[in-house]
Amino acid sequence: YTDFYSSREHATNVGTMFRGKDNALQPNWLHLPVGYHGRASSVYVTGTDVARPSGQLQKDKDDPKQGSVYGACRLLDFELEMAFFVGGRPMKPGEPVTMEDAENHIFGMVVMNDWSARDIQKWEYVPLGPFGAKNFATSISPWVVTLDALEPFRCPTSAGEQSDPVPLEYIRDPSYSSYDIKLEVGIQGSSMDAPSTVTRSNFANLYWNIKQQLVHHSVTGCNMQPGDLLGSGTISGTPQDSFGSMLELCWKGSREVPLEGSDEVRKFLKDGDLVVMTGVCNERPGVPRVGFGAVEGRVLPAGTIGAAPAAVAEASERYANFVLYSYWRSTCSWRVRTALAAKGLLGTTEIRPVNLLQVTHTPTLQSNLIIRGLPPAAL
C-alpha cells in the first residue's frame, strides 16, 4: 500500500497553513508525484469502526524542545481520497511500468478514507513524514470499479495541463486527463439521525493522475504486483466547501464546521462520529450512473480493541453454532477455514474432523450437510 499527495489544492492549503503562502509547495512538488509507503494490514473494508489512536503528542504546542507526552489523539481527521488496485501481469524486479502500458496495470478504483491523527503527526513527521499518525486505519469502499466502466466519464483535470514545468518524458502523459467522479463526505454525530455533508469534491481535483502515480512508483524498478493498492492523496478543490479534510475545513482549528440538521459543530472528529464517504459518476445520455458504494466507519473511544464491521458482528451471532466438517487433505476445507477467519467467524465455528476415505463417515456427513442446506460436494 502506497499513498500519494497529488492534489495541488490540498498541498497548497496545507503548505500555506504551516509554511505560508509563498512557500506552500515544496520545490519538488510540480516535478513528481510525492508519496510515501504505508502498510496493508490495517486497510479495512467499509463498515469497520475505528478506535481513536493513542501515541506521542508534543507536550507544548509551540515549543517542540519541551518533548512529548503519551495520550489519546485529540485531533482525529478524515482524508477524502480514492485509490486504485494494480492489475495486469506481475512486473519483474527492475522492470518499470511505462506510460504507454500504465492503464493495462490498473484494475480498478475505490473510494478511500485515510484516517489521520494530526497531533501525533505534528510531533513525529520530521524528518521522514507521517508514521503512526496514519498507520492505524485506512478504509475503502466495497466495489472496485474498473477503468472500462469509468471511460465514459473521462474529463480534464482541474489543472487542465502540465506546462509549468513540463514533466520529464517518462512521466509525461500524452492523454493527460482524469475522471468526473463526484465525491462527498458526511459526518453523523452520535445524537444525529443522518449524516451532514461537510464537503463536496471531485476526483478531477488531482494534479498528478493515476497513470503518472503508477509510472513514477515503478520508475526505480519497484516490481508492481496485482493487488497493490495506491492511494491518491487527499482530494481538495478550490472552494472551501470542497476541502478534503477537517484540517482544511477548520483551517487548523481557527473556525468551526457546522453539522446541518443539528446544533453541533466540529473542528475535528469526536468519539461516536460516523464518517460516510461516497463517490458517483452521474448518469449521462447513453451512459448509466456508476457508483462506488459508501465507505463508512464510526470513531470508537481510545483503547477499544478488535473493532469489527457491524455485518461481521451480525454474522457471528447468526452462525454461532456453525459446524465445519473438515478433511485435512482437502484444500477446499482449508479455503473455507481461511474465509471464516477473514470474516471473524472461525472462533465461533466448531471444527469436526472427518476422513472421507472411510466410507463409514459418509452417511452421517451427508445427512448433516443436507440438513444445513449444503451439498456433500461442498467439501
C-alpha positions as CSV (number, residue, x, y, z in Angstrom):
1,Y,0.0,0.0,0.0
2,T,1.3,3.4,-1.0
3,D,-0.3,6.8,-0.5
4,F,0.3,9.9,-2.7
5,Y,-0.1,13.6,-2.1
6,S,-1.3,14.6,-5.6
7,S,-4.0,17.4,-5.2
8,R,-2.4,20.7,-5.8
9,E,-5.2,22.5,-4.0
10,H,-4.7,20.3,-0.9
11,A,-0.9,20.6,-0.9
12,T,-1.3,24.4,-1.3
13,N,-3.7,24.6,1.6
14,V,-1.6,22.5,4.0
15,G,1.6,24.3,2.9
16,T,0.0,27.7,3.4
17,M,-1.1,26.7,6.9
18,F,2.4,25.6,8.0
19,R,4.9,27.5,5.8
20,G,3.0,30.5,4.5
21,K,1.5,31.2,1.0
22,D,4.9,32.0,-0.6
23,N,6.4,28.6,0.4
24,A,3.2,26.5,0.2
25,L,4.5,24.0,-2.4
26,Q,7.9,22.3,-1.9
27,P,10.3,22.8,-4.8
28,N,9.9,19.2,-6.0
29,W,6.1,19.1,-5.9
30,L,5.4,20.1,-9.5
31,H,8.1,17.7,-10.8
32,L,6.9,14.4,-9.4
33,P,4.0,12.7,-7.5
34,V,5.1,12.9,-3.9
35,G,4.2,9.7,-2.0
36,Y,5.1,7.5,1.0
37,H,4.9,3.8,1.7
38,G,2.2,2.6,4.1
39,R,1.1,-0.8,5.3
40,A,-1.6,-3.2,4.2
41,S,-2.5,-4.8,7.5
42,S,-4.8,-2.0,8.6
43,V,-6.6,-1.4,5.3
44,Y,-10.3,-2.1,6.2
45,V,-13.4,-2.5,4.1
46,T,-16.3,-0.1,4.8
47,G,-18.3,-0.7,8.0
48,T,-15.2,-1.3,10.1
49,D,-15.2,1.0,13.1
50,V,-12.0,2.8,14.0
51,A,-10.6,3.2,17.5
52,R,-9.2,6.6,18.3
53,P,-5.4,6.1,18.3
54,S,-3.0,6.9,21.1
55,G,0.6,7.8,20.8
56,Q,3.2,10.5,21.5
57,L,2.0,14.1,21.5
58,Q,4.0,17.3,21.6
59,K,4.0,18.5,25.2
60,D,4.0,22.2,24.4
61,K,2.3,23.0,21.1
62,D,4.6,26.0,20.5
63,D,7.9,24.6,21.7
64,P,8.9,21.1,20.5
65,K,12.0,21.2,22.7
66,Q,9.8,20.5,25.7
67,G,9.4,17.0,24.5
68,S,6.4,14.7,24.4
69,V,3.7,13.0,26.4
70,Y,1.7,9.9,25.8
71,G,-2.0,10.2,25.3
72,A,-5.1,9.8,23.1
73,C,-5.2,11.7,19.8
74,R,-7.2,14.9,20.2
75,L,-7.2,16.0,16.5
76,L,-8.6,13.0,14.6
77,D,-9.3,13.6,11.0
78,F,-10.5,12.0,7.8
79,E,-8.9,12.3,4.4
80,L,-11.1,12.1,1.3
81,E,-9.2,10.0,-1.2
82,M,-9.6,7.5,-3.9
83,A,-7.3,4.6,-4.6
84,F,-6.7,2.0,-7.4
85,F,-5.7,-1.6,-7.3
86,V,-2.8,-2.7,-9.6
87,G,-3.7,-5.3,-12.1
88,G,-2.2,-7.0,-15.2
89,R,0.7,-9.2,-15.2
90,P,3.2,-9.1,-12.3
91,M,6.2,-6.9,-13.0
92,K,9.7,-8.3,-12.7
93,P,12.2,-6.8,-10.3
94,G,13.8,-3.8,-12.0
95,E,11.0,-3.6,-14.6
96,P,9.2,-0.2,-14.6
97,V,5.6,0.3,-15.9
98,T,5.7,2.6,-18.9
99,M,3.2,5.4,-19.6
100,E,2.0,3.6,-22.7
101,D,1.2,0.4,-20.7
102,A,0.0,2.0,-17.5
103,E,-3.7,1.5,-18.0
104,N,-3.1,-2.2,-18.6
105,H,-1.8,-2.3,-15.0
106,I,-4.7,-0.5,-13.3
107,F,-7.5,-2.9,-12.4
108,G,-10.0,-0.5,-10.9
109,M,-10.8,2.1,-8.3
110,V,-12.3,2.5,-4.8
111,V,-13.2,5.5,-2.5
112,M,-10.8,5.7,0.4
113,N,-10.7,7.3,3.8
114,D,-7.1,7.6,5.1
115,W,-7.8,8.4,8.8
116,S,-5.2,10.7,10.2
117,A,-4.1,11.7,13.8
118,R,-3.0,15.3,13.2
119,D,-1.4,15.9,16.7
120,I,0.5,12.7,16.6
121,Q,1.6,13.6,13.0
122,K,2.8,17.0,14.1
123,W,5.3,15.6,16.6
124,E,6.6,12.6,14.6
125,Y,6.7,13.7,10.9
126,V,10.1,15.4,10.9
127,P,12.2,14.3,9.0
128,L,10.7,11.3,7.3
129,G,7.0,12.1,7.2
130,P,3.9,10.6,9.0
131,F,4.2,7.2,10.6
132,G,1.9,6.2,13.5
133,A,-0.4,9.1,12.7
134,K,-1.6,7.3,9.5
135,N,-0.9,3.6,10.1
136,F,-3.9,2.7,12.4
137,A,-6.7,2.6,9.8
138,T,-7.4,3.2,6.1
139,S,-11.0,2.4,4.9
140,I,-12.1,1.6,1.4
141,S,-15.4,1.2,-0.4
142,P,-16.9,-2.2,-1.2
143,W,-16.9,-2.1,-5.0
144,V,-13.9,-2.0,-7.3
145,V,-14.9,0.0,-10.4
146,T,-12.9,-0.8,-13.5
147,L,-11.4,1.7,-15.9
148,D,-13.6,0.4,-18.6
149,A,-16.7,1.4,-16.6
150,L,-15.1,4.9,-15.9
151,E,-14.0,5.5,-19.5
152,P,-17.3,7.4,-20.5
153,F,-16.6,9.8,-17.6
154,R,-13.0,10.8,-18.6
155,C,-12.5,14.5,-18.3
156,P,-9.8,17.2,-17.9
157,T,-8.1,17.6,-14.6
158,S,-8.6,20.8,-12.5
159,A,-5.2,21.9,-13.7
160,G,-6.1,21.5,-17.4
161,E,-2.5,20.9,-18.4
162,Q,1.0,20.5,-17.0
163,S,3.1,23.1,-18.7
164,D,5.0,25.0,-16.0
165,P,7.0,22.9,-15.6
166,V,6.5,20.2,-18.3
167,P,7.0,16.8,-16.6
168,L,10.0,14.7,-17.5
169,E,9.4,12.5,-20.5
170,Y,8.9,9.2,-18.7
171,I,6.1,10.6,-16.6
172,R,4.6,12.8,-19.3
173,D,1.0,11.7,-20.2
174,P,0.1,12.5,-23.8
175,S,-3.6,12.0,-22.9
176,Y,-3.4,13.9,-19.6
177,S,-6.8,13.6,-18.0
178,S,-8.9,12.4,-15.1
179,Y,-12.4,11.1,-14.4
180,D,-15.5,13.0,-13.4
181,I,-16.3,11.3,-10.1
182,K,-18.3,13.4,-7.6
183,L,-17.2,12.8,-4.0
184,E,-18.9,13.7,-0.8
185,V,-18.2,13.4,2.9
186,G,-20.8,13.4,5.7
187,I,-20.4,13.3,9.5
188,Q,-23.2,12.0,11.7
189,G,-22.8,12.6,15.4
190,S,-24.0,10.1,17.9
191,S,-27.1,12.1,18.6
192,M,-27.9,12.8,15.0
193,D,-30.4,11.0,12.7
194,A,-28.5,11.3,9.5
195,P,-25.1,12.4,8.2
196,S,-24.5,16.1,7.5
197,T,-22.5,16.8,4.3
198,V,-19.3,18.7,5.1
199,T,-17.6,18.6,1.8
200,R,-18.2,18.0,-1.9
201,S,-15.2,17.5,-4.2
202,N,-14.3,15.7,-7.4
203,F,-11.6,13.2,-8.4
204,A,-10.6,15.6,-11.2
205,N,-9.0,17.8,-8.5
206,L,-5.7,15.9,-8.8
207,Y,-2.7,17.4,-10.5
208,W,-0.9,14.0,-10.9
209,N,-3.2,11.4,-12.4
210,I,-3.3,7.7,-11.6
211,K,-1.2,6.7,-14.6
212,Q,1.5,9.1,-13.6
213,Q,1.4,7.8,-10.0
214,L,1.9,4.2,-11.1
215,V,4.7,5.0,-13.6
216,H,6.6,7.1,-11.1
217,H,6.1,4.5,-8.4
218,S,7.8,1.9,-10.6
219,V,10.5,4.0,-12.3
220,T,13.2,2.9,-9.9
221,G,12.4,-0.7,-10.6
222,C,9.8,-1.5,-8.0
223,N,8.1,-4.7,-9.2
224,M,4.4,-3.8,-9.0
225,Q,2.1,-6.7,-8.3
226,P,-1.6,-7.3,-8.9
227,G,-3.4,-6.3,-5.7
228,D,-1.1,-3.5,-4.7
229,L,-3.1,-0.5,-3.5
230,L,-2.2,3.1,-4.4
231,G,-4.0,6.0,-2.7
232,S,-4.5,9.3,-4.5
233,G,-3.8,11.6,-1.5
234,T,-6.4,14.0,-0.1
235,I,-8.6,15.4,-2.9
236,S,-9.5,19.1,-2.3
237,G,-11.0,21.6,-4.7
238,T,-10.6,25.4,-4.7
239,P,-13.8,26.4,-2.8
240,Q,-13.8,26.0,1.0
241,D,-16.7,23.6,0.9
242,S,-14.7,21.2,-1.4
243,F,-11.7,20.8,1.0
244,G,-11.0,17.1,1.6
245,S,-10.1,17.1,5.3
246,M,-11.1,18.6,8.6
247,L,-7.7,20.1,8.9
248,E,-8.5,22.3,5.9
249,L,-12.2,22.8,6.6
250,C,-11.5,24.2,10.1
251,W,-8.3,25.7,8.9
252,K,-6.1,24.3,11.6
253,G,-8.7,24.8,14.3
254,S,-9.4,28.5,13.6
255,R,-13.0,28.0,12.5
256,E,-15.9,25.7,13.3
257,V,-17.7,23.4,10.8
258,P,-21.4,23.3,11.3
259,L,-23.3,20.0,11.0
260,E,-26.6,20.7,9.3
261,G,-29.7,19.4,10.8
262,S,-28.3,19.8,14.3
263,D,-26.8,22.3,16.6
264,E,-23.5,20.6,16.6
265,V,-20.2,21.9,15.1
266,R,-16.8,20.2,14.6
267,K,-13.2,21.1,14.2
268,F,-12.0,17.5,14.3
269,L,-13.8,14.2,14.9
270,K,-15.4,13.2,18.1
271,D,-16.0,9.7,19.6
272,G,-19.2,8.3,18.2
273,D,-19.0,10.2,14.9
274,L,-19.9,8.2,11.8
275,V,-17.9,9.3,8.7
276,V,-19.5,8.5,5.4
277,M,-17.8,9.0,2.0
278,T,-19.5,8.4,-1.4
279,G,-18.4,8.5,-5.0
280,V,-20.5,8.5,-8.1
281,C,-20.4,9.2,-11.8
282,N,-23.7,10.7,-12.7
283,E,-25.9,9.4,-15.4
284,R,-25.5,11.0,-18.8
285,P,-27.1,10.4,-22.2
286,G,-26.5,6.7,-23.2
287,V,-24.4,6.1,-20.1
288,P,-25.8,4.7,-16.8
289,R,-24.9,6.0,-13.4
290,V,-21.8,4.4,-11.9
291,G,-21.5,4.2,-8.1
292,F,-18.7,3.1,-5.8
293,G,-20.8,2.4,-2.7
294,A,-20.2,4.2,0.5
295,V,-17.1,3.9,2.7
296,E,-18.0,4.5,6.3
297,G,-16.7,4.0,9.8
298,R,-17.5,5.1,13.3
299,V,-15.0,6.6,15.7
300,L,-14.7,4.5,18.9
301,P,-13.0,5.6,22.1
302,A,-9.3,5.2,22.5
303,G,-8.3,1.8,23.8
304,T,-11.1,-0.1,22.0
305,I,-9.7,-3.4,20.8
306,G,-10.8,-5.5,17.9
307,A,-13.5,-3.3,16.4
308,A,-15.3,-5.3,13.7
309,P,-17.8,-4.3,11.0
310,A,-21.4,-4.5,12.0
311,A,-22.1,-7.0,9.3
312,V,-19.4,-9.3,10.7
313,A,-20.8,-9.0,14.2
314,E,-24.3,-9.9,13.0
315,A,-22.8,-12.8,11.0
316,S,-21.0,-14.0,14.1
317,E,-24.3,-14.2,16.0
318,R,-26.1,-15.8,13.1
319,Y,-23.5,-18.6,12.8
320,A,-22.8,-19.1,16.5
321,N,-23.5,-22.8,16.1
322,F,-21.9,-23.2,12.7
323,V,-20.1,-26.6,12.1
324,L,-17.4,-27.2,9.6
325,Y,-16.8,-30.9,8.6
326,S,-13.1,-30.7,7.7
327,Y,-10.9,-33.3,5.9
328,W,-7.3,-32.4,6.4
329,R,-6.3,-33.4,2.9
330,S,-9.0,-31.2,1.3
331,T,-7.7,-27.9,0.1
332,C,-11.3,-26.8,0.0
333,S,-11.6,-27.3,3.7
334,W,-8.6,-25.1,4.3
335,R,-10.0,-22.4,2.0
336,V,-13.2,-22.4,4.0
337,R,-11.2,-22.0,7.2
338,T,-9.3,-19.1,5.7
339,A,-12.6,-17.4,4.6
340,L,-14.1,-17.9,8.0
341,A,-11.1,-16.5,9.7
342,A,-11.1,-13.4,7.4
343,K,-14.8,-12.8,8.4
344,G,-14.0,-13.2,12.1
345,L,-16.2,-16.4,12.3
346,L,-13.6,-19.1,12.9
347,G,-13.6,-18.6,16.7
348,T,-17.4,-19.4,16.8
349,T,-17.2,-22.4,14.4
350,E,-17.0,-26.0,15.6
351,I,-14.4,-27.9,13.5
352,R,-15.3,-31.7,13.2
353,P,-12.5,-33.7,11.6
354,V,-13.7,-36.4,9.2
355,N,-11.9,-38.9,6.9
356,L,-13.6,-39.1,3.5
357,L,-11.6,-42.2,2.7
358,Q,-13.5,-44.1,5.4
359,V,-16.9,-45.0,4.0
360,T,-18.5,-45.2,7.5
361,H,-18.4,-41.5,7.8
362,T,-20.2,-40.7,4.6
363,P,-23.9,-41.2,5.5
364,T,-23.6,-39.1,8.7
365,L,-21.6,-36.5,6.9
366,Q,-24.0,-36.3,4.0
367,S,-27.1,-36.1,6.2
368,N,-25.6,-33.3,8.3
369,L,-24.7,-31.4,5.1
370,I,-28.1,-31.8,3.6
371,I,-29.8,-30.7,6.8
372,R,-27.7,-27.5,6.6
373,G,-28.7,-27.0,3.0
374,L,-25.2,-27.7,1.7
375,P,-24.4,-30.4,-0.9
376,P,-21.8,-33.0,0.0
377,A,-19.7,-31.7,-2.9
378,A,-19.2,-28.5,-0.8
379,L,-16.1,-30.2,0.7
